[in-house]
Amino acid sequence: MVGIESYAISHRWDLPGAARDAVRFADWLTRGGVPREQVHILLSPLDRTRGDLREIACRPPTRDHVERLLFKELPACDGDLLWIYWAGHGYLDSAHQLLLPYADATQDWTSHLNLEAALRWWKASGPMGGRFRRQIAIGDACRVDARHARKLSFGETGYGARPPDPDRLQFTLYASRVGELAQNLPDRGAGQFTDALIRRLQETTLQKSVHDLVAIARTVQADLLALRSRGLAWQQPQFIVDRDWSGSTIFGGSWHGRDTPDCPAACLDQQGWDELAPLLRVPRLPAHTYDAYRWAFEITDCAFPARRGLPAAELAGITHDLDARQGRRGMPLVLPFMRHLAAHCEDAVWARQVLAWTESARARLGVPPVPVPPRPHSEDVGLHVRFEEDTGLDNAYWVRMWLYRNERFEPLWESHQPLDPPGVQRALARLLRQPYAREVRRIEFHVPLGLLAEPFECWRLPIGRHEKTVELGQAFEVVVRCPDERDGLAGTLWNRKWQWFKAHGGVDPQAVREVCDEAVSPDLGGMLQAADPPVCVLADVSGQRLAETLEAVLDAGVPIAVWHRNGGERGRITAALADRDELDVRRLPSLVRQSRIPHPASVTEAGRTSSPPLALMWDDPERVPERRKLS
């Protein structure tokens, strides 16, 4: 909501009432149910009106603030509908595009928003993804030729060209036609067009007004035409329903699009909520809750929220969030969400009850059958290598190896005497040359605490063509584990954190905690175990702090950790993996393996990489083979 009464360019540009009009629009939206934090107000009031608006939280409508909000902040927000309102001066360029000067515009550089160019940017398939499928722009501004304002220097303004998204619809309502002035009413402190529009909008609900926007615009046109016949107005509002890339109207008078029926999004009825309520009282979120939440949007062809992670920590909050969203007509988002949970739940009784509720609600609401949810991603075949320290010899270990596939462990080999690491390497190389090893994608080393420093990912084994040596961490996902360190309270925390990870997935912002040298203290373990998250620690610590950090990770039951061998510089882990904001913890084994494969820029003249590889602890409490001691 933008309202500019005072411009830096000249006091002759004063426009009393524009700021108040923007606030009136904001108030109408919030009274209609839009959360106040989702309404952004930018005001430049006159001194005489500033006192009336001093309680309003707003920003100045300068070029920096408007463009940062419109092209950076809002695209990252979550929403179905974007509403832009602008009250101020306006000019047209030679292509009849509306140029809206900013509050800090000057004669030498008349900085402005090119409304049509901005709408083309928002029409395109860009950072918004599938969000903001509906967009409304209202301009209470004159539409006079900028060439008549010879003292102004508008210049060219563009925001980049991208292909338009045909599923994104726009409604643009102008206060006047091309070449007309928009009348201001100083005595009322309002624009005549805005005054008439708000009066009509207040006659109905926000939801219905969005739905009936074309009819409301026609009514406002009739209102202004009646005033014009009495000599009380000179402008005639004009609206356009969507345009293609060349600016031509696509859908004529239809604001709803080609395949959207004129009915509100489906929601659960009261009976559905009453019957669902007992099923939502579970002690913790079921496994794959985040996957079910995401699938509900995918199966209904609905835009997934911009926020990463789940909207609430309990099923009641998640289902209410889903029911408040604009799902596909005829399919409440709660139905596919609960159907997915039931399909993957380990509690068979609860799953049957949920399936029965889903079918009952679907039949009562007349909703089409909910498709069968997809199966969880099958786990890759893994080779597990377990080390047990020998009590009589230094640097010697009893070793067992298993193949994990089809959700069970298959014993492969066990040593009949203690082995040193080179002996384990020879035994592992023999197994990896066997035919069954062709399926292996991951190697998991179950080790005592003292072996965490062993760079297993750097082991070079003769398993390549003609027994060429291959670096293990480049050919496989290599992870280390310390299940024998997970006893007592640490074991309870370990299981609890893994259950949180299974339910919330790997993209929740709380899942990861970055730790640097300054954060390492005797209290670190306590801080990491204070809540179920984090489940992953990115240890950007020096070599001197590494052992203390890993001790805290094990004490707190954190199942996943990443660190540089011998320590590293702050920020290097996230730089090696991905953008911190885009990191998915579930992809860490693959991402870490990719980081170990050298790129040309990271290889020295000696043929080695210039930085030590990343180590990954991936300790799944549900994937532990038998613990019979060979010694």
N, C-alpha and C positions, 0 to 999 in steps of 0.2 A: 504494500500500500504506500504510494508515493504522493506527497502533497507539497508543492513548492510555491510559497507566497513571496519569498524574498530571494532575489538573484544578485550575485556579485557583479553582474554586468552593468546594472543601472537601477536606481530607485524607480525609474519610469516603468520598469517591468513588474512592479509590485502587483500581486494578485491575491487580495484578501479573500479568504474562504477556502482556498485550495487545501491547506493543511487540515482544516476542520473536516472537509469532505473525506479526506483519506481516513481520518479517525472515525468518522461515522460509518464508513465501509467496514473498518476493522471491528467496530462494536457490533455491527450487524452479523458479521461472520462468527464472532465469539458467542454472541447470544444464540446463534443457530447451532452451536455445538462444536465449533472448531477450537481446539485447545489454544490458549493465548500464546503459548510458546511457539506455535506453528504460524503465527501471524507476524510478519516482519514489517515494521513501520519506519518510513524514512521521511522526515519532515524538515522543512526550512520555513518556519513561521515568521511573520512580521513581529516587530517589537511589541506592537499593541495587542497582538493575539497570543504572544508567547506565554503570558501568565495563565491563560485558560488551558494551555496544553502542557504545563510543566510537569504534570503527574504522568504523562505518557512516556513509556520507555521507547526510545526511537534512536535512529542514526541520522546523520545529515545526508541528503540525497546528492552527494558529490559523485563524480565519475568513479573514483576508487571504491566507494562503498557500494554503489549500485551494481557495478560490473562484478565485483567480488561476490556479492550476494547472488546475483542472477546466473552467473556462469561457473561459480566454484562451489558455493555453499549449498544452494538449493538443489543442484543436480545430485548431491550426495545424500539428500534427505529422502524420507520415506513418504510416499503419498500417491493417491490416485488422481487428484485434481490439483492443478496449479492455477491460481487466480491472481492476475496482475491488474492492479488499478493505478492509474497515473492521472493526477490533476496538476496542470501547469500549462506553460506556453507550448505551442507546437507549430512546426513548419513542414512543408512538403518539398522533397527534392524532385528532380526531373522525372523520376520513375514513380512519383506519387507515393513514396515511402514516407511515413511519419517520423520526423526528427524531433525528439523531445530533449531540449537543452537541460543540462544538469545545473544544480544550484551554483556551482563554481565556474560556470562557463564565462568566457570573456569575449570581447569583440575580436581580438586577435586569434583566439582559438575557441570557437564555440563548441566545446565538448558536449556530446549529446548521445542519447540512446536512439539508435535506428530501430524502431519498433518492429518493422517487417523483417529486417535482417535477424533480429533477436528471436522472433517467432520461427523463422526458418531454422535457426540453430536448435531451438527447442523441438521443432517438428522432426528433426533428424534422429536416427538411431545412434545415440551417443552414450555418454556415461550414465544416463538415467536407466538404461536397460529397458525393461518392460514397465517401469513405473511412469506415473503422470501420463496416462493414456488420454486424459481430457485436459484441455488448457483453455482458459478464458482470459482475454485481454480487453480491458476497458480503458479508453483514452478520452478524458474530458479535457480536450485541447483543441485549439484552432487548427485548421488544415489549409493554411495559406501558402502560396508559393514562396520558397526561400529566396528566389532570385530578386524579389522586391525588397528584401532586407540586405541591401548592398554593403552595409557596414559590418555584417556578420561573416565569419569564416568557418563554415561547417566542415568542409573537407569530406573525405570519404571515410566511412566507418563500416567495417565488416567483421564477422565473427567466425569465419571459416565456413567452407562449403562441404557438406556431407550429404549422402543420399537421404531422402525423406523416409520416414517410417509410415507406411499406409495405415497402420493400426492406431496411430496417434492423431486425434481429432482436435481442432482448434475452433474457437468462436471468438471473433473480434468485433467489438462494438465501439464505434466512433461517435463522439458528441455531435459531429457535423459532417456534411458532405465535402467533397473536394472543392477547395476554393472558399469555403465558408468560415466565418469566425464562430467560436463557441462563446456564448454569452455568459458573463459573470454577473452575479447579483450582490453588489457590495452591501446593500442594506440588510440582506439576509445572511451574508457571510457564506455564500454557497455558489457553486456553479449551477446554472439553470438545468442543464442536462442531468447532473448528478442528483439534484434535488428531486426531479421527476422520477428518476430511476429508483432511488432508495424508497420513495413513497410506494412505488409498485412492488418492490421486493419485500417490503414489510407487510404486505397483504397476505403473504404465504410463507411456508417454511423454507428453510435453506435447501433442504433436499429437493423439495418440489420445484423451487425456483431454478435450480440447476437443470432439472429435467425439462422445465417449460421455458427455457431461456429464449427461444425463438419467439414464442407467443408474448412473453414479457417485453421483448424488444419492439415488437410490432405495436404493443399497447403504448409504450413510451413514444414511439413515432407518432401515434395518433394524438397523444397528449400535446406534444410540441406543435403538431399541425394545427390543433385547435387554438393554442395560444398565438400561433403565427397569424391565423385568420382574424384575431382580435388586435393585432399589432403589438403583442406582448413578447414575441420571440421572432428570431430571424434564422434560426438554424434548423436543420432536419437531420436527426441521427441516422446513421447507416450501419448495418451489420453485415459481416461476411462469415459464412460457415465453411471453414477450412479452405485451403488452397493447395494446389500442387506446386512443384518447384518453380514454375514460371509465374505463379501468382494467380492462376485461374481457379475459380471455385470448382470444387469436386462434387460435393454432395447437395448442392442447391440449398434448400431450406431444412434439410435433415441434420440435426445436431447429434443424433444418436449413432450415425454410421449405417453401413449397409446391412449388417447382420445382427444388430443388437435390438431386441424387442423392447418396447416401451414399458418395462416393468422393473421394479427395484431388484437389487441383488437378493438372493434367497438367504434366509436366516432360519435358525431353529425356532420352533414355536415353544410356548411355555411348557407343554406336556413333554416335549423332547428334553428340555433342561431339567425338569423334575425327575425324569427317569434316568438321566445321565448323571445327576449329582452324586449318587452313591458310588458310581464306578470311578469317579474322579478322586476319591479318597484313598490314595495309595501311599505307602510310606516313603517311597522315592520314585523319581521319574523312571519309567520303563526304559529298557535299552532301545536305541534307535529313535528316541523322541524327536531329535532334531531332523533326522531323515524323514520321519513322518510329517513333520511340519513343512519341510521343503516340498515333499511330494504332493501335499494338499494343494499347493500353488501350481505345481507343474501339471497335475492331472486336470485342473480346472482352467488351464491356459490363463493364469492370473499372474500379475507381476509380483515377483518375490520382494519382500521388504529390503530396504537399503541397510537396515541394521544387521550386524553380524551376530549370530547366536539366537537363542530363544528369547521370547519377550517376557517370560516369567519363570519362576523356579518351581511352579507346581502346575498340575494339569488344569486346574480351574482357571488360572490366569491365562494359560496358553489357549484354551478353547474359547474364552471370552474375547481374546485378541483376534482369533480367527473369525469369529462370528461378526465382529465389527468391521471386517474388511469387505471390499467390493469383489466378491467371488463371481464366478460365471453364473449367469442367470439360470436358476433352477437347481443349483448345486451348492448348498452351504458347505463352506470349507471344513467344518467340523467333521462331516461324515467321512471324507477320505482320510483325514488325520486319524480318527479313531480306528478306521478299518486297517490302516497300516500298522498301528500299534498292536492290534489284536493278532495280525498275521505274524508278528515277530516276537510276541511275548512268551516268556518262559513259563508263566503261570497259566496253565491250560484252562482252569475254571474261569479266571477273569477274562481270558480271551474269548471263551464261548459266550459269556454274558455281554461283552462288547459287540460281538458279531450279531447277537440277537437284537441288541438295541439299535445298531446301525440299520439292520434290515427293517425293523419296525418303524423307525423314524423315516427311512427312505420311502416306504410304502405309504405312510400317512401323508407325507408332503408331496407325493407324486413325483419323486425324483427318479431319474434313470438309475439303473444299477451302478454301483461303485466298482470300477475295474479292480482286478486282482493286483495287489501291490507287488513291486519287484522284489526278488530275493536279495538278501544282503550280498555284497561283493564277496565272492569266495576267496578264502585266504590262500595265498601262494604257498606252494610246497616249500618247506623249510628243513634245513639240516641243523640239528641241535647237538652241540658239543659241550659236555659237562666236565669240568675240572674239579678234582678233589685233592687237596693237599695231602702228601704223604707225611706221616708223623715222624719218620726217621731220617728222611733225606731232604736236603735243601733243593729248591728249584726242581722238584720232582712231583708228578701228579698222576693219580689214577684217572683214567679218561673213559667216558662212555659216549656213544653217538647214536642218535635216533633220526629217523625220517618222519616228519609230520606231514600227513596228507589225509584228505578225506576225514578230517576232524578226529584223527587218532594218531598216536605215536607208534612207530614200528622200530623195534630195536635193530641196530645195524652191526654194532661192533663195540667191544670193550677190551681194555688193556688187561693183560695178565701180570703186569709188573709196572711200577711207576715209570713215567716218561718225562723227559725234559721237553721244552718247547720245540726244538728241532725234531724230536721223535714224534710229537703230535702232528707236526707239519707233514711228515712223511706218511703217517697213517691217514691223515685227512686227504692228502693228494691221491692216495690209492682209492679211497671211496669216491672222490669226485670224478675219477676216470671210469667208474662203473656206469652201465646203461641207465640205471634208475636216477642217477644224478642229473640227467638231462632236464628233469623237471624242476630242479632246485633253483629257487630265485633268491632265497635268503639264508644266511648262515648265522645262527645265534650261539654265542659263546657264553655258557653259564659258568661264572668264575668266582673265586673268593675275592675279597676286597683287595688283596695285594696284587692281583693280576689285572685290575682296571687300567693300570699304566701300560700294559702290554699292547702294542699297536697291531692288533690282529688284522685290521684292514690293510696294513702294509705288508703282510706276509706274501712272499712271492713263491708260488708253487708251480711245479712242472705239469700243468694241466692243459696247456694250449696245444696247438698243432705241432706234431713231432716233439711233444713234451717241452715246448717253449714255456718259460716261466711267465706267469700271469699274476698281477697284483690283485689280491683277493677282493679288496674294497672297490675296485673298478669293475670287476666281473659280477659281483653279487652285492646284495644289500647285507652288509655286515654290521651286526649289533652285538653289544655286550649286555650281560645281565648279572644280577646278584641276588637270586632268590633266597639263598641261605642267609643273607643279611636282613631279611624281612621277617624277623621274629618279634614277639611281644606286641607292644603298641604300634610299632612300625608296620607290622604285618596287617593289623586292622586298618590303619590309615591307607596302606597300599591298596587293599581291596576296595575301600570306600572311594578313593580317588579314581580308580579304574572304572567303577560303576558310574561315577559322574561323567567320565570321559565317554563311555558307551552311550549314555543318554544324550549328552550335549554336543557330541561331535568335536571336531578339531578346529572350528573357526570362531568359537566363542572368544571374545577378547579376554575373558578371565582365565582361559586355559593355559596361557603362557606367562611366565614371569622371567624377565631379563635380570640377571644378576651380574654386577660388576664388582671390582675390588672394594669400593666404598660400602657396598651392602653386606659384605662378608663379616660376620661377627658371631659370637657365641649364641646370639638370639636368632640367627637365620633359620635354623631348623624349626623353632617355635613359630616363626612368622609363616613359613611355608605350610605348616600343618594346621593353621588357624581355621581354615575352611576347606571344603572339598576341592575347589580349585586353589592353586594351579595344579595341573597334571604334567606340566612340562617346564623345565628350567633351561634357559639358554645362558650358559655360564661363560660370559665374556670376561674371564678373570685371568690374572697373571699366573705363571707357574707356581709362585709362592703361595697363592691362595687356592689353588685347584683342589688339593687334597681336603682342605677344610670345607670347601663348597660341596664336594661329593659326599662327605660325611653328613652334612646337613640335609642333602637330598635324600639319602637313605634313612636318616632319622625321621624325616617328615613323611616317608612313604610315597614320595613323588616317583612315579613309574618311568618317566621319560626325561632324559637330559641330553644336551648337546654341548660339547666343549672342544676347544682346539687342543691337540696333543701338545704338552709342555706349556699350555696357556696361550693367550693371544691378546690382541689389542681390542679395545672396546669398539663394538659395532661390527666387527669382522664376521661374526656368525650370521647375523641377519643379512649382511651384504652377500655372503656366500650362498645363502639359501633362497631368499625371496624378500620382497617388501614385507616388513613386519605386519602391516595392516592386511596383507593378503595371505598370510601364512595359514596353512591347514595342517594341523599337527598330524592328522592321519596319513599325510603324504610324506612325513619326515624320512622314513627309510629310503624312499625313492629319491627325495631331494638331496639327502646327504650323499647317497651314492653318486648322483650326478655331479655334486660339488667336488668329488674325489677324482673325477675324470679330468685330466689337465687340458686346458685351452692353450692355444699357441702363445698367447700373451703371458701365461703364467709359467712357462717352461724356461729354465735357465740353459746356458750353453752346455752344461754338463748333462742335460737331458732330464733333470729332475724338476719337480714343481717347486716354486719359490716359497711356498708356505706349507706348514704341516697340515695334514688332513684333519677333518672333523671326526670326532668320536661320537657315537650315538649309543646311549643306554635306552633300550626298549624292553621293559620288564612287564610282560603280561601275566598277571597271576593266574589266568585261566589256561595258560599254555606252559605248564611245568610238567616234565616227565617224572617218572618215579624217582624217589630220592634214596633208594637202597645204596648204602655205602659199600663201594668195592673193596675198601681196605679191611 
